């Protein structure tokens, strides 16, 4: 089970990892995180950065160490990570690496109501998704190959993971499509009959009302 966090927004984790390097102001934090592609690794809402930093200072994870000004720009508060912030960064990272947690991808939400579509339309849409997944794998691999010449592999782990997950999804979609196309998918006839007649076949009624297998 995930440990309750005083500041649970994952943007806080990214901030801690960024400021761990050296003290900086919020604008510099955002610039570095964007440059590192942190918004591709996690769901970041940049508009909440001010509030996140403010909350982390409130809970003792960051502390202000002065202000800086460049030219005619407004003064900017510079923050550094505290000992408590370092411990929070390490503890949070250990949890994320060691403990699987429930995630709710939008694709799973779509699959949970897949029966609302006729089999032929579902196949067409899945084929379109597979094309995009394959293009994504190609693009991600090319990016890793390019940046791998300049960036140590240690800092590309999340990119390698993204490729592996995209490939796994593509393989699953490809297998599902093969079953739908060959007609070997279980209950395909009943599924098609549902959309042909508008009535749920008796063999699907109970399972449709009960829903999917519960998680354990």
C-alpha positions as CSV (number, residue, x, y, z in Angstrom):
1,X,0.0,0.0,0.0
2,X,1.3,3.5,-0.9
3,X,2.4,5.6,2.0
4,X,0.5,8.8,2.6
5,X,2.5,11.8,1.5
6,X,2.3,15.3,2.9
7,X,2.6,16.5,-0.7
8,X,1.4,13.7,-2.9
9,X,1.5,15.4,-6.3
10,X,4.2,13.6,-8.4
11,X,5.3,17.1,-9.5
12,X,6.7,17.4,-6.0
13,X,8.9,14.3,-6.6
14,X,10.2,15.9,-9.8
15,X,10.9,19.1,-8.0
16,X,12.8,17.3,-5.2
17,X,14.9,15.4,-7.8
18,X,15.7,18.6,-9.6
19,X,16.6,20.8,-6.6
20,X,18.6,17.9,-5.2
21,X,21.2,19.0,-7.8
22,X,21.5,22.6,-6.5
23,X,19.3,25.5,-5.2
24,X,17.2,27.2,-7.9
25,X,14.0,29.3,-8.4
26,X,10.7,28.0,-9.7
27,X,11.2,29.2,-13.3
28,X,14.6,27.4,-13.4
29,X,13.0,24.2,-11.9
30,X,10.3,24.2,-14.6
31,X,12.8,24.9,-17.4
32,X,15.1,22.0,-16.3
33,X,12.2,19.6,-15.8
34,X,10.8,20.4,-19.3
35,X,14.3,19.9,-20.8
36,X,14.5,16.5,-19.1
37,X,11.1,15.5,-20.4
38,X,9.6,15.0,-17.0
39,X,6.1,15.8,-18.4
40,X,6.5,12.6,-20.5
41,X,7.3,10.5,-17.4
42,X,4.4,11.7,-15.2
43,X,1.2,13.7,-15.4
44,X,2.5,17.2,-14.7
45,X,0.3,20.2,-14.5
46,X,2.7,23.1,-14.7
47,X,0.2,25.6,-13.4
48,X,0.3,23.9,-10.0
49,X,4.1,24.3,-9.6
50,X,3.8,27.4,-7.5
51,X,1.4,25.7,-5.1
52,X,3.5,22.5,-4.9
53,X,6.7,24.4,-4.1
54,X,4.8,26.4,-1.5
55,X,3.4,23.3,0.1
56,X,6.8,21.6,0.1
57,X,8.3,24.6,1.9
58,X,5.4,24.5,4.4
59,X,6.2,20.9,5.2
60,X,9.9,21.4,5.5
61,X,11.0,19.7,2.3
62,X,12.3,22.9,0.7
63,X,13.6,26.2,2.2
64,X,14.2,29.6,0.7
65,X,17.8,30.8,0.7
66,X,17.3,34.2,-0.8
67,X,16.2,35.9,-4.0
68,X,17.7,36.6,-7.4
69,X,17.0,39.1,-10.1
70,X,18.1,39.1,-13.8
71,X,17.9,42.5,-15.4
72,X,14.5,44.1,-15.1
73,X,12.8,40.9,-14.3
74,X,11.0,40.5,-10.9
75,X,12.8,39.0,-8.0
76,X,12.6,35.2,-7.8
77,X,12.9,33.2,-4.6
78,X,15.6,30.5,-4.6
79,X,14.9,27.2,-2.9
80,X,17.1,24.4,-1.7
81,X,16.3,20.9,-0.6
82,X,16.4,20.2,3.2
83,X,17.4,17.1,5.0
84,X,13.8,16.2,5.3
85,X,13.3,16.8,1.6
86,X,16.2,14.4,0.8
87,X,14.7,11.7,3.0
88,X,11.3,12.2,1.3
89,X,12.9,11.9,-2.1
90,X,14.7,8.7,-1.2
91,X,11.7,7.2,0.6
92,X,9.3,8.0,-2.2
93,X,11.6,6.7,-4.9
94,X,12.1,3.4,-3.0
95,X,8.4,3.0,-2.7
96,X,7.7,3.7,-6.4
97,X,10.5,1.3,-7.5
98,X,9.7,-1.6,-5.1
99,X,5.9,-1.5,-4.7
100,X,3.4,-2.1,-7.6
101,X,0.5,0.2,-7.3
102,X,-2.9,0.2,-9.1
103,X,-2.9,2.3,-12.2
104,X,-5.9,3.1,-14.4
105,X,-4.8,3.7,-18.0
106,X,-7.6,5.0,-20.3
107,X,-7.1,2.1,-22.6
108,X,-8.3,-0.3,-19.8
109,X,-11.3,1.9,-19.4
110,X,-12.1,1.5,-23.1
111,X,-11.6,-2.2,-23.0
112,X,-14.0,-2.5,-20.0
113,X,-16.8,-1.3,-22.3
114,X,-15.6,-2.9,-25.5
115,X,-18.8,-4.9,-25.9
116,X,-20.6,-1.6,-26.7
117,X,-19.0,-1.7,-30.1
118,X,-19.7,-4.3,-32.8
119,X,-16.8,-6.7,-33.4
120,X,-16.0,-5.3,-36.8
121,X,-15.7,-1.7,-35.5
122,X,-13.7,-2.9,-32.6
123,X,-11.3,-4.6,-34.9
124,X,-10.9,-1.5,-37.1
125,X,-10.2,0.7,-34.1
126,X,-7.8,-1.8,-32.6
127,X,-5.9,-2.0,-35.9
128,X,-5.6,1.8,-35.9
129,X,-4.3,1.7,-32.4
130,X,-1.8,-1.0,-33.3
131,X,-0.5,1.1,-36.2
132,X,0.1,4.1,-33.8
133,X,1.7,1.8,-31.2
134,X,4.1,0.4,-33.8
135,X,5.0,4.0,-34.9
136,X,5.5,5.0,-31.3
137,X,7.9,2.1,-30.7
138,X,9.9,3.0,-33.8
139,X,10.1,6.7,-32.7
140,X,11.0,5.9,-29.1
141,X,13.8,3.5,-30.2
142,X,15.2,6.1,-32.5
143,X,15.2,8.7,-29.8
144,X,16.9,6.3,-27.3
145,X,19.5,5.5,-29.9
146,X,20.2,9.1,-30.6
147,X,20.3,10.3,-27.0
148,X,22.1,7.2,-25.8
149,X,25.2,8.5,-27.5
150,X,25.3,11.5,-25.2
151,X,23.3,10.5,-22.1
152,X,24.3,7.6,-19.8
153,X,21.9,4.7,-19.8
154,X,21.1,5.3,-16.1
155,X,19.2,8.4,-17.2
156,X,17.3,6.6,-19.9
157,X,15.7,3.9,-17.8
158,X,12.3,5.4,-18.0
159,X,12.5,5.7,-21.8
160,X,13.5,2.0,-22.0
161,X,10.5,1.1,-19.7
162,X,8.2,3.2,-21.9
163,X,9.3,1.2,-25.0
164,X,8.9,-2.1,-23.3
165,X,5.4,-1.2,-22.1
166,X,4.4,0.1,-25.6
167,X,5.7,-3.1,-27.2
168,X,3.9,-5.3,-24.7
169,X,0.6,-3.4,-25.4
170,X,1.2,-3.8,-29.2
171,X,1.8,-7.5,-28.8
172,X,-1.4,-7.9,-26.8
173,X,-3.5,-5.9,-29.3
174,X,-1.9,-7.8,-32.2
175,X,-2.9,-11.1,-30.6
176,X,-6.5,-9.9,-29.9
177,X,-6.8,-8.8,-33.5
178,X,-5.6,-12.2,-34.7
179,X,-8.4,-13.9,-32.7
180,X,-11.1,-11.5,-33.9
181,X,-9.9,-11.8,-37.5
182,X,-9.7,-15.6,-37.5
183,X,-13.0,-15.9,-35.7
184,X,-11.4,-17.9,-32.8
185,X,-12.3,-15.3,-30.2
186,X,-14.6,-16.9,-27.6
187,X,-18.2,-15.7,-27.7
188,X,-17.6,-13.8,-30.9
189,X,-20.8,-15.1,-32.4
190,X,-22.8,-14.0,-29.4
191,X,-21.1,-10.6,-29.4
192,X,-22.0,-10.1,-33.0
193,X,-25.6,-11.3,-32.5
194,X,-26.0,-8.7,-29.7
195,X,-25.3,-5.9,-32.2
196,X,-27.3,-7.5,-35.0
197,X,-30.5,-8.1,-33.0
198,X,-30.0,-5.5,-30.2
199,X,-30.7,-8.2,-27.6
200,X,-28.1,-9.5,-25.2
201,X,-27.8,-13.3,-25.8
202,X,-28.7,-15.3,-22.7
203,X,-25.1,-16.7,-22.4
204,X,-23.8,-13.2,-22.0
205,X,-26.5,-11.7,-19.8
206,X,-25.2,-12.9,-16.5
207,X,-21.6,-12.0,-17.1
208,X,-22.7,-8.6,-18.5
209,X,-24.5,-7.9,-15.3
210,X,-21.8,-9.2,-13.0
211,X,-19.0,-7.4,-14.8
212,X,-15.3,-8.3,-15.0
213,X,-13.2,-10.4,-12.7
214,X,-12.5,-8.5,-9.5
215,X,-9.0,-7.6,-8.5
216,X,-7.3,-9.3,-5.6
